[in-house]
């Protein structure tokens, strides 16, 4: 009987082996002025080879490299995100996170569109049977560029609520233009929405 002398690497190991091999280049990229995205594009290609629903986000926190593994809001990406995160090696001076994490305050932009979270007001309806909250999201100047404004609103949901909450606890969403003089009855902020989800749906 012949036994294989070589253990076949798992898909998770192949991805993390690529990260380890290119760790120095990735660190140089996140400390750079972002003129050359080739190594980051390589990271994106490597994670999408593992699973096409996943996406890498990189940033710095107290001089440590932060790598966020995100399914970019896709429910089918939850399990592969978890599996890839669970297989992570110990990377010196790196922090690896699964899903975009909740923040109390953050300023984001999307493809040239930028507005503060104060330009969003939310009306809610709890669906107790599905354990989700349906949303009406009012956005100031939504009509100026509806698609990009909606994309930015989704990013805010991921980064204020936390991506896992957005995927699993948010139901239907209607986006509505918010005129400056309109009074939105029972409207709450996106941070208050996170507290409502924590209070009512867990």
N, C-alpha and C positions, 0 to 999 in steps of 0.2 A: 504494500500500500504506500502511495506517495503522498506526503503532506506538503502543503505549500509553506515555504520558508518566509514568505512575506505576507503580512497582514494588509488587506486592502483598506485604504483610508475611507472613512465615511465622508459624506458630502460636507458635514459640518467641519471635520478635520481639514479637508481640502481648503475651505474658505479661511479658517484661522491660520493654517500654514502659510497661505498667501499673505495674510496680514502681518504675521511674524517676519516673513522674508522682507516685506516692504515697510516695516515699522519706522525705520529711520527716515525714509523718504516721506512717509505720511506725516511724521512729526515736523519735518522741514516745511511741508506744505502748509500746515495749520499755523505755523509761525511766520509765514511769508506774507507778501503783499498780494497774493492770489493772482499773479500774472500767468502762471502755468498750472492748469488744472489736470494735466495728463495723469498724475498719480491718483488723484481723486476719481477721475473717470475710470481708472483701472480698478479702484475699490468698488465703484458702482457696478462695473461689469462683473467683478468677482461675486458680489452678493446677489446679483440678478441671475448669475449662473447657478447659484444655490437655490434660489427661488425668485421668479420674476416679479412677485408682488412686493418684495422687500426693497428697502432703500436705506443707504447710510447717510447720517448727518454727523458732521464733525464740528466741534467748537473747542474752546479753551475754558478751563475753570481753575483758578489759582495755579496757573502754570502747568496743569495736567491736561492731557488730551482727553476729550470726552467724545466717545463714539456712541451714537444712538442708533439702534436697530429699529426701524419703523416699517410697518406695513402700509404706511401712507393712507391710513383711514380705512383699509380694506379688511373686512371681517375674516375672510379666508386666509389672511396673512397672520392671524393671531398665533396659531399653533407653530408654524415655521419660525416665527419671531422667537417664541419661547424656546424652541429646540435649539436654535442657533445660539441664543443667549446662554442656555444651560451648558453648552459645550465650550464656552469661551475659556481660553487659557489665562494664566496670570500675566498681564502685560504691565511691565514696570512704568510708572508715571502715567498710566492710562486709567480712565474710568469708562466702563462699558455699561450702557443702560438699554433696557428694552422699552420701547414705546416712548413717544414724546411725553415728558414729565409735566405735572401741574406746576404752574407758576402763579403767584399772586398778581404780578404785573409784568408785562412784557410789551415791547414795541416791535411790530413786524411790518414787512412790506411784501408785496407780490407783484413782480414784473412791472414795477413802476407805480403801482397803486399802494397808497399808504394812508391809514387813518388810525386814530387811537381807539382803544376799547370803549371809551366814553361815547363814541359815535355809533355804538350798538346798544340796542335795548331789546329785551326778550320777554315775550309772553309765553307762559307754559301751560301744558295740560298733561297731568299724570295719567298714564295708561297702566292701571294697576295689574291688569291681567297679563300684559306683556312685560311688566316691570321696566317700563321705559317712559321717557318724558318727551312729548311732542312739542315742537318749538315754532313760534313765529318770531323771526329775527328781523327787527327794524334797523336799517342802516341808513345813516345820513348820506345823501348824494349817491345812493345806489344806482340811480339812473345814468350817472356819468359813465360808468363802465360796469354793467351788471355782472358779467362773467368773472372778471378779475376781482371785483368786490366780494362776490360769493366765495371765490377761492381763498381770499384773505380771511374771510369770516370763518371758514373751515379750519384754517391754520390756527386762528385764535382759539377755536373750540379745543383743538388738540393740545395747545400749549397752556391754556388756562384750566380747562377741565381735566386735562390728561388724556392722552390718546385712547387708552383702554376704556375710560369712561365714555368718550365720544362714540367709540365703536359699539360698546355693549349696552349703554344706557340711554342713548339718544335715539328717538324714533323718527317720525317724519319732521321735515324742516320746510317751512315756507319763508322765503325772503321777501321783505316788503320795503319799498322806498319810504324813508322817514323824512318828511318835510320838517324844516326847522321849527315851524310854529305848532306842529302837531303835539298834542299831549297823549302819550301812550298809557292808557289806563292799565294798572297792574303790571307795568313793565319792570323788569329787574335787570341788574347788570350780569355780565357773564360770570363774574366771581360769585355773585349771589346764586347763580344757577348751579355752580359747583357745590355750594353748601346745601342747596335743595336736594341735589342728587345724593349726596352723602347722608342726608337726614331721612329722605323718603324712600330711597331705592336700595339701601343696604341694610 
